[in-house]
Amino acid sequence: MELIKSGKNPFDGYLVKLQKEKKKKKINPVHEIVNFYYQWKGIDDKPKEFYVGRYSYGKLAREAKRVLNYYNNDLDKTLGALDQMRYTADKNRFDWSIITCLKHKKDEH
């Protein structure tokens, strides 16, 4: 919470660090965003039948790609914005999805 209040992005340098860890594997930013979303929502260990409809990978991947494009394919900025959305949603007690971040940002402009 302190990082968000200070204006620093806790995910600065995340992609570089991830690329060093997985030297031979190609990093898919959309996959990383969806995986973070599953972890943040606490649904990363559910049975396969759970991931349909609202939590389907395909739906979330499309949302993640749109948000990633909004941030000029910068994974660090995208994850930072999603983390800030998560913080805001938890603080104000509303449900959110990946695309909520994009809708929220467009309302600000």
C-alpha positions in Angstrom: 0.0 0.0 0.0 2.8 2.4 0.8 4.2 2.0 -2.7 1.0 2.9 -4.3 0.6 6.0 -2.1 4.2 7.1 -2.9 3.5 6.9 -6.6 6.2 4.3 -7.3 5.3 1.3 -9.5 6.1 -1.9 -7.6 6.5 -3.7 -10.9 9.2 -1.6 -12.4 11.9 -3.9 -13.8 9.6 -7.0 -13.5 9.9 -8.0 -17.2 13.7 -7.7 -17.1 13.9 -9.8 -14.0 11.5 -12.4 -15.4 13.5 -12.7 -18.7 16.7 -13.3 -16.7 14.9 -16.1 -14.7 13.5 -17.8 -17.8 16.3 -17.3 -20.3 15.3 -20.0 -22.8 11.5 -19.5 -22.5 9.8 -16.8 -24.4 7.8 -14.5 -22.1 4.2 -13.9 -23.1 3.0 -10.6 -21.4 -0.7 -11.4 -21.8 -0.2 -14.8 -20.1 1.7 -13.1 -17.2 -1.1 -10.5 -16.8 -3.8 -13.3 -16.6 -1.7 -15.3 -14.2 -1.3 -12.3 -11.9 -5.0 -11.6 -12.1 -5.8 -15.2 -11.0 -3.3 -14.9 -8.1 -4.7 -11.5 -7.0 -8.2 -12.9 -7.0 -7.1 -16.0 -5.2 -8.4 -18.3 -7.9 -5.1 -19.7 -9.3 -5.6 -23.2 -7.8 -9.2 -23.9 -8.7 -10.3 -27.0 -10.7 -10.5 -26.7 -14.4 -14.3 -26.5 -14.5 -14.1 -23.2 -12.5 -12.5 -21.3 -15.4 -15.5 -20.8 -17.6 -17.6 -17.7 -18.3 -16.4 -14.8 -16.3 -13.0 -16.4 -15.4 -12.3 -18.1 -18.7 -8.7 -17.7 -19.9 -9.8 -16.5 -23.4 -11.9 -13.7 -22.1 -9.3 -12.5 -19.7 -6.6 -12.8 -22.3 -8.5 -10.5 -24.7 -9.0 -8.0 -21.8 -5.3 -8.3 -20.9 -4.2 -7.6 -24.5 -6.4 -4.5 -24.7 -5.0 -3.1 -21.5 -1.5 -4.0 -22.5 -2.0 -2.2 -25.8 -3.3 0.9 -23.9 0.0 1.0 -22.0 2.1 0.6 -25.2 3.0 -3.0 -24.5 4.8 -2.1 -21.3 4.3 -5.0 -19.0 5.7 -3.2 -16.0 3.3 -0.3 -16.4 0.3 -2.6 -17.1 0.9 -4.7 -14.0 1.4 -1.5 -11.9 -1.9 -0.1 -13.2 -3.7 -3.4 -12.4 -2.2 -3.5 -9.0 -3.4 0.0 -8.4 -6.9 -1.1 -9.6 -6.8 -4.1 -7.2 -5.9 -1.8 -4.3 -8.7 0.7 -5.2 -11.2 -2.2 -5.6 -10.3 -3.7 -2.3 -10.4 -0.4 -0.5 -13.8 0.6 -2.0 -15.1 -3.0 -1.9 -16.1 -3.5 -5.5 -15.5 -6.4 -7.8 -13.1 -5.8 -10.8 -11.7 -7.5 -13.8 -8.7 -6.8 -16.0 -10.8 -4.6 -18.3 -12.0 -2.5 -15.4 -8.6 -0.9 -15.4 -9.0 0.3 -18.9 -12.5 1.6 -18.3 -11.3 3.5 -15.3 -8.4 5.0 -17.2 -10.6 6.2 -20.0 -13.0 7.9 -17.5 -10.0 9.9 -16.2 -9.2 11.4 -19.7 
